[in-house]
Amino acid sequence: MKGNWTGITLVAIAAAALAIGCGSEKLDQASAGSATPAAAVAQSTEPSLQSPVVEAPQAESLGTNVAEEPGPEVAASIGDTLVVPGGVVEITAEASEDVVEVVLQDDLGRKQPLGYDAEHKTWRTTYRVPMRVPTERLGLSVTARNDAHRWRRVWLFLGVRSEGSTQ
């Protein structure tokens, strides 16, 4: 029984030494044989036994590293958060320069685009509050997208009151 464990231990040590030796050989080849960063990058993307890394295929096809590109930035505001059914509110959004589309969606699933106001460098739309809202609170999401199909969403919440209410 003791002999089996010794054999298994020796095989494990040999496998570890082989893996470490192969890794250092690749490292020596990359540092000695490549003078350009492109060659070093090409060698570093080879699969390794030590660290399984999965590359995103769309990053290579786009020619840029999508993971490094940040998503857009957006901030939305509304004039009055207490509304009545059938009322109209104006929604304004400020977004980073890379944004190409901003869309408003309510809790009921209705969507509408915001238009870009070049003079004020903002995105704007008017929203009509539905006549029948199932709750006293209505959520509106404002989603900004850029050319790289990255997006960011912010939320606005409206308090819906009946017209006869004095709250």
C-alpha positions, -999 to +999 in steps of 0.1 A: +000+000+000+028+024+009+044+017-026+012+028-044+012+062-026+049+067-034+042+060-071+013+084-072+033+111-054+061+107-079+037+109-109+021+141-094+055+157-089+066+148-124+035+162-139+039+195-119+075+198-130+066+192-166+038+218-165+061+244-148+089+236-173+066+240-203+054+274-189+089+287-183+099+276-218+071+296-234+080+325-212+117+323-223+106+321-260+083+351-256+109+373-239+139+362-261+123+358-295+097+386-297+107+422-302+072+434-310+043+436-287+020+420-313+041+388-311+039+388-273+001+392-274-003+364-299+017+340-277-001+351-246-035+341-260-025+304-265-044+281-242-025+272-210-029+243-186-023+266-157-050+292-162-080+285-184-090+318-199-118+322-224-114+350-249-145+369-261-148+362-298-166+395-306-136+415-292-114+402-320-140+406-348-146+442-339-109+450-339-111+466-304-112+452-270-149+456-261-142+446-224-120+477-220-145+501-236-167+517-210-204+518-213-222+551-218-232+574-190-267+588-185-286+609-159-323+615-162-346+640-146-383+648-145-400+681-137-427+669-113-427+634-097-464+637-085-487+632-115-523+625-124-536+599-149-537+614-184-512+641-174-481+649-194-445+652-180-413+661-197-383+638-193-348+651-199-316+630-200-280+641-201-257+615-217-221+610-227-211+620-262-209+583-274-246+578-269-265+573-301-299+563-288-320+569-256-352+550-249-379+555-223-399+525-210-426+524-184-437+496-160-465+487-185-439+479-212-446+510-234-415+523-251-407+556-268-374+572-280-360+604-267-350+631-292-316+648-291-317+686-285-284+698-300-288+733-286-290+721-250-270+689-256-297+669-239-322+641-248-359+650-243-394+635-246-428+640-232-446+612-215-484+608-210-493+591-178-517+562-186-553+566-175-553+534-156-522+527-136-524+495-114-504+511-085-498+545-070-462+544-082-450+542-118-415+533-128-398+547-159-365+535-172-342+556-193-317+535-213-288+550-232-270+529-259-237+536-278-224+523-311-206+494-294-240+481-282-231+489-246-259+504-225-267+520-191-301+523-175-314+547-149-348+548-132-373+575-125-404+570-103-437+589-105-463+591-077-497+587-094-526+604-076-563+608-086-574+642-097-597+646-067-570+638-042-555+667-022-523+649-012 
